[in-house]
Amino acid sequence: MKLTDYMDQELIYADFNADDKPGFLAAIADLVSERFPEVNRKELYEKLNQREAAGSTGIGCGVAIPHAMIDGLSKTVCILICIPRGIAFDSIDQLPVRLIFLLLSPPGETGLHIKLLARIARLIKNEDFINSVAVSCDPQELHRQIAMEDNRHVE
């Protein structure tokens, strides 16, 4: 299983603009419901907010992994969002977040959801990888970099 099996170039947003975490969550709920019309925008927004209220998904080093199980999706998807200037995200290290891996799964895909969260965590341990991805503004290049790092960690 590779992360790139659940992320294609159309799910990479290389130069996303958001002022803060609440603004980001609202904007991403809009974006997802536009891209996946079967997803209820309000439900997604509420689930993402609930998850963040339980504890920030900002895991440090400029990375966050918000995630939710959401009705309407036919398959698990991972969306990569780059915010080059970074935003405050209540991260454990209090540093601004520049890379956001948004993981969304349909109900009943809990096992896969957890495995993909672990896979993302494994990939982002490489600080050079994080720094190179965080400054790239080209979805094709970002996908290539993720695929290369993903292939280094084949199970």
Secondary structure, DSSP 8 states (H G I E B T S, - for coil): --GGGS--GGGEETT---SSHHHHHHHHHHHHHHHSTTS-HHHHHHHHHHHHHHS--EEETTEE--EEE-TT-SS-EEEEEEEEEEE----TT---EEEEEEEEE-TT-HHHHHHHHHHHHHHTT-HHHHHHHHH---HHHHHHHHHHHHHHT--
